[in-house]
Amino acid sequence: MSATGEVSIAARAPWLGDADLQKLLAALSQGGEEARVAGGAVRNALLGEPVADVDIATTNEPDATIARARDAGFRTVPTGKEHGTITVIAGGRPLEVTTLRADVETFGRKARVVFGRDWKADAERRDFTINALYARADGTVVDLVGGLADLESRTLRFIGEPEARIREDFLRILRFFRFFAWYGSGRPDSEGLKACARLKDGLAQLSAERVWSELKKLLAAPDPGRAILWMRTTGVLTQILPETEKWGIDAIPGLVAAGRDLGWQVDPLLRLVAMLPPDAMRLAAMAERLRFSKVETRRLDEWAKAPPPAPDTSALAFAKLLYRHGPEPLRDRLRLALAAARSAAATDDKALVAAGGYARLLKQLEAWERPVFPLRGPDLEAAGFAPGKPLGEALRALEAEWVESGFSLDRDALAERAAKLRDAAD
């Protein structure tokens, strides 16, 4: 709060004092025009949260934005000029500058807009009240839709009538839950919740890439548990992830708590698999439907195919599992198992013991270095094997024997066994 009673982000936003940002705001605010920082940067500054991107709204039309920015010494890129957005490179970082707009007609994620000078009209075309805050160059916050009060109470509220805003862009259903996961508290706004439930079928119109992008951002929240619960209650979760319908979301609170207590990095994909059955075929179909990356798809497949280690697995037996399946899928298996055991340990002594076992295995996993099999194909060729299928089969058989020995057979012992295999094949 400033001395005049106005809310200001000046003391909470060191980035606002950046010389290049101030120079650009000044250049765009001459001759009766104005520019303000808009949206998420203002919201996060008020909440004391990190600010990744700084967006600017201005009364200047795109050509004027380009001219003024260049006159001030900045490079510009017309990234979305037809929609009013110009990217200005200031101090090596991109700043998106967008002309005030009003929607004339909407087409899902796209809209026909007209440029304007009405700050309230620009605010009212945004999705949620907490995302429609502006800040002047001196940090004074301008609130035209009640965003400050909603931010203080951690209420996520659509601007205007929720159903109308969702029909403009069905992605706003997922954004409702995503922003609730990050910034909401208590129960979601009832009107917004009802609108999301009524219009959830519209999610089928969205591209798979956008659905997964929003879901991944939601799962990256410090604690997405309440948002996921409300997504399940409204049917939204089943709409986008039918694989979760008969599996459940009960593992999420324990996984979040374990991650927080044990210092695990937030892992959206691990939180996702906590809600999914370990069925490789179903997961492959889901990954294809949602256009997962190759890395994400492979991780799901390896997790589904890796055996869940028992908490009393010996160090040697676990080392064999690590060699056969690799550490990544077993880490996922163990973290999910440890989180579940920790949750149950308060009332179940067996779960407490199991948690200790899983923690021991995780510690072994993090210190594990993959042993190197002493033989290679040329070694068998030198021992008399002809290149081809029999050589490959012999090499795999010898490697399996080496693993079963606890990696104890040395090169000489393996060479002797190779000779016996050769003689048996002759």
ZAMARGU-4260 file (C-alpha; in steps of 0.2 Angstrom, whole numbers, plus 5000, padded with zeros to 4 digits):
<rodrens>
0) 5000/5000/5000 | 5007/5017/4995 | 5006/5033/5005 | 4990/5038/4996 | 4981/5022/5000
5) 4984/5015/4983 | 4991/4997/4981 | 5008/4997/4973 | 5021/4983/4968 | 5036/4995/4968
10) 5043/4988/4985 | 5040/4970/4980 | 5045/4970/4962 | 5064/4973/4960 | 5062/4969/4941
15) 5051/4985/4939 | 5066/4996/4942 | 5075/4988/4927 | 5082/5002/4916 | 5077/4995/4900
20) 5059/4991/4906 | 5057/5009/4912 | 5064/5016/4896 | 5052/5006/4886 | 5037/5010/4897
25) 5042/5029/4895 | 5044/5028/4876 | 5027/5020/4875 | 5019/5033/4887 | 5022/5049/4877
30) 5010/5060/4868 | 4994/5055/4876 | 4998/5036/4875 | 5001/5024/4890 | 5009/5008/4894
35) 5007/4997/4909 | 5014/4980/4915 | 4999/4968/4914 | 4993/4951/4920 | 5004/4938/4928
40) 5019/4949/4933 | 5008/4960/4943 | 4998/4945/4951 | 5014/4936/4956 | 5023/4952/4963
45) 5008/4955/4974 | 5009/4937/4980 | 5027/4937/4982 | 5029/4924/4969 | 5043/4923/4956
50) 5040/4932/4940 | 5046/4924/4924 | 5039/4935/4910 | 5034/4953/4910 | 5020/4958/4898
55) 5015/4975/4893 | 4999/4982/4888 | 4998/4999/4878 | 4986/5011/4869 | 4999/5012/4855
60) 4994/5002/4840 | 5007/4989/4833 | 5015/5000/4821 | 5017/5014/4833 | 5024/5002/4846
65) 5037/4996/4833 | 5042/5014/4829 | 5043/5020/4847 | 5053/5005/4853 | 5065/5007/4839
70) 5067/5025/4842 | 5071/5021/4860 | 5085/5009/4854 | 5076/4992/4855 | 5075/4978/4842
75) 5057/4972/4838 | 5049/4956/4832 | 5031/4956/4825 | 5027/4940/4833 | 5008/4942/4833
80) 5006/4959/4825 | 4989/4955/4818 | 4983/4952/4835 | 4992/4967/4842 | 5007/4959/4850
85) 5025/4965/4846 | 5040/4957/4855 | 5053/4970/4860 | 5070/4964/4865 | 5076/4974/4880
90) 5092/4971/4888 | 5093/4954/4880 | 5076/4948/4886 | 5060/4948/4876 | 5045/4958/4882
95) 5028/4956/4874 | 5019/4972/4871 | 5001/4971/4866 | 4989/4984/4860 | 4973/4986/4870
100) 4959/4975/4862 | 4941/4971/4862 | 4934/4955/4855 | 4922/4957/4840 | 4920/4938/4837
105) 4928/4923/4845 | 4932/4906/4836 | 4938/4895/4850 | 4956/4900/4854 | 4956/4913/4841
110) 4946/4929/4840 | 4943/4944/4828 | 4949/4959/4838 | 4948/4978/4836 | 4962/4989/4844
115) 4956/5002/4856 | 4961/5013/4871 | 4949/5007/4884 | 4958/4999/4898 | 4942/4992/4906
120) 4937/4984/4890 | 4954/4976/4888 | 4953/4970/4906 | 4936/4962/4903 | 4942/4951/4889
125) 4954/4942/4900 | 4949/4926/4908 | 4951/4928/4927 | 4950/4943/4938 | 4967/4940/4946
130) 4975/4940/4928 | 4968/4957/4924 | 4978/4968/4935 | 4989/4982/4928 | 5004/4991/4935
135) 5010/5008/4930 | 5028/5012/4928 | 5029/5018/4946 | 5021/5002/4953 | 5004/5008/4956
140) 4991/4994/4953 | 4976/4997/4942 | 4961/4985/4946 | 4946/4987/4935 | 4937/4970/4938
145) 4939/4966/4957 | 4955/4956/4955 | 4964/4963/4971 | 4950/4957/4982 | 4950/4940/4974
150) 4969/4939/4975 | 4968/4943/4994 | 4955/4929/4997 | 4963/4917/4985 | 4947/4916/4974
155) 4949/4911/4956 | 4934/4920/4947 | 4930/4922/4929 | 4927/4939/4923 | 4909/4941/4918
160) 4898/4926/4915 | 4908/4910/4917 | 4898/4900/4903 | 4900/4914/4891 | 4919/4915/4894
165) 4921/4896/4892 | 4912/4896/4876 | 4924/4909/4869 | 4938/4896/4872 | 4936/4879/4880
170) 4954/4879/4886 | 4948/4890/4900 | 4941/4875/4909 | 4958/4868/4911 | 4965/4885/4915
175) 4952/4887/4929 | 4959/4872/4937 | 4977/4876/4933 | 4976/4893/4941 | 4966/4886/4956
180) 4980/4874/4959 | 4993/4888/4959 | 4984/4902/4967 | 4967/4896/4974 | 4961/4892/4991
185) 4947/4883/4999 | 4933/4878/4987 | 4933/4884/4969 | 4921/4898/4964 | 4904/4889/4963
190) 4898/4897/4947 | 4914/4894/4938 | 4914/4876/4944 | 4897/4873/4938 | 4901/4880/4921
195) 4916/4869/4919 | 4905/4854/4923 | 4892/4859/4911 | 4903/4863/4897 | 4916/4849/4899
200) 4912/4841/4883 | 4919/4856/4874 | 4936/4850/4879 | 4935/4837/4865 | 4937/4852/4853
205) 4955/4856/4859 | 4971/4851/4852 | 4980/4837/4861 | 4995/4847/4863 | 4986/4861/4872
210) 4977/4849/4884 | 4994/4841/4889 | 5002/4858/4891 | 4989/4864/4903 | 4988/4848/4913
215) 5007/4848/4914 | 5007/4866/4921 | 4993/4861/4933 | 5003/4846/4939 | 5019/4857/4942
220) 5010/4867/4956 | 5017/4865/4973 | 5001/4855/4978 | 4989/4851/4964 | 4978/4839/4975
225) 4963/4850/4978 | 4962/4855/4959 | 4963/4837/4954 | 4950/4832/4966 | 4938/4845/4959
230) 4942/4840/4941 | 4937/4822/4946 | 4921/4829/4955 | 4916/4839/4939 | 4920/4825/4927
235) 4933/4836/4919 | 4947/4824/4923 | 4938/4809/4916 | 4935/4819/4900 | 4953/4822/4897
240) 4961/4807/4906 | 4949/4792/4905 | 4963/4781/4910 | 4961/4788/4928 | 4943/4784/4930
245) 4944/4767/4938 | 4962/4769/4945 | 4960/4784/4957 | 4969/4800/4963 | 4971/4795/4981
250) 4990/4794/4979 | 4992/4812/4975 | 4992/4819/4993 | 5004/4807/4999 | 5016/4810/4984
255) 5015/4829/4987 | 5019/4827/5005 | 5033/4815/5002 | 5041/4826/4989 | 5040/4841/5001
260) 5047/4832/5016 | 5061/4823/5006 | 5066/4837/4995 | 5061/4829/4978 | 5060/4841/4963
265) 5042/4843/4958 | 5039/4831/4944 | 5023/4833/4934 | 5025/4816/4925 | 5027/4806/4941
270) 5011/4814/4948 | 5003/4809/4932 | 5008/4791/4933 | 5002/4791/4951 | 4984/4792/4944
275) 4987/4779/4930 | 4987/4760/4929 | 5004/4752/4925 | 4997/4746/4908 | 5010/4748/4894
280) 4997/4747/4880 | 4985/4759/4888 | 4998/4771/4892 | 5005/4770/4874 | 4988/4774/4867
285) 4986/4789/4880 | 5004/4796/4875 | 4999/4795/4857 | 4982/4804/4860 | 4990/4818/4870
290) 5005/4819/4859 | 5018/4816/4872 | 5036/4818/4868 | 5047/4803/4864 | 5056/4805/4881
295) 5039/4806/4890 | 5032/4791/4881 | 5047/4781/4884 | 5047/4785/4903 | 5029/4779/4904
300) 5033/4763/4895 | 5048/4759/4905 | 5039/4763/4922 | 5024/4751/4917 | 5036/4737/4912
305) 5048/4738/4927 | 5043/4727/4942 | 5038/4735/4958 | 5053/4731/4970 | 5047/4723/4987
310) 5053/4734/5002 | 5064/4719/5008 | 5073/4716/4992 | 5091/4713/4995 | 5105/4724/4989
315) 5111/4711/4977 | 5094/4707/4970 | 5090/4726/4968 | 5107/4729/4959 | 5101/4715/4946
320) 5085/4724/4944 | 5094/4741/4941 | 5105/4733/4928 | 5091/4725/4919 | 5078/4740/4919
325) 5089/4755/4923 | 5087/4767/4937 | 5074/4779/4930 | 5059/4768/4930 | 5064/4760/4947
330) 5066/4777/4954 | 5048/4781/4949 | 5042/4764/4956 | 5051/4767/4973 | 5045/4785/4975
335) 5027/4781/4972 | 5029/4766/4984 | 5038/4776/4997 | 5025/4790/4997 | 5011/4777/4999
340) 5019/4768/5013 | 5023/4785/5022 | 5004/4789/5021 | 4999/4773/5028 | 5013/4772/5042
345) 5003/4783/5054 | 4991/4769/5057 | 5000/4753/5050 | 5017/4747/5058 | 5020/4736/5043
350) 5019/4751/5031 | 5031/4760/5042 | 5043/4746/5040 | 5040/4745/5021 | 5044/4764/5020
355) 5061/4761/5028 | 5064/4747/5015 | 5059/4758/5000 | 5070/4773/5007 | 5085/4761/5008
360) 5082/4755/4990 | 5081/4773/4984 | 5097/4777/4993 | 5106/4762/4984 | 5098/4768/4968
365) 5105/4785/4969 | 5123/4779/4973 | 5122/4765/4960 | 5134/4765/4945 | 5131/4753/4931
370) 5144/4739/4930 | 5152/4735/4913 | 5150/4718/4906 | 5168/4712/4902 | 5165/4704/4885
375) 5161/4711/4868 | 5157/4704/4851 | 5175/4704/4845 | 5180/4694/4860 | 5168/4680/4855
380) 5174/4682/4837 | 5192/4679/4843 | 5186/4664/4853 | 5180/4656/4837 | 5162/4662/4835
385) 5156/4668/4817 | 5148/4685/4817 | 5129/4683/4816 | 5114/4677/4826 | 5123/4663/4836
390) 5136/4675/4842 | 5123/4688/4848 | 5113/4674/4857 | 5129/4668/4866 | 5134/4685/4871
395) 5116/4688/4879 | 5117/4671/4888 | 5134/4675/4895 | 5128/4692/4901 | 5113/4684/4909
400) 5125/4672/4918 | 5136/4686/4923 | 5122/4696/4931 | 5115/4681/4940 | 5133/4678/4947
405) 5131/4695/4955 | 5142/4703/4942 | 5156/4692/4950 | 5162/4682/4935 | 5178/4690/4928
410) 5184/4691/4910 | 5194/4675/4911 | 5179/4665/4918 | 5167/4672/4905 | 5180/4667/4891
415) 5180/4649/4898 | 5161/4648/4897 | 5161/4656/4880 | 5173/4642/4874 | 5161/4629/4881
420) 5146/4637/4872 | 5156/4637/4856 | 5161/4618/4858 | 5143/4614/4862 | 5137/4623/4846
425) 5150/4614/4835
</rodrens>
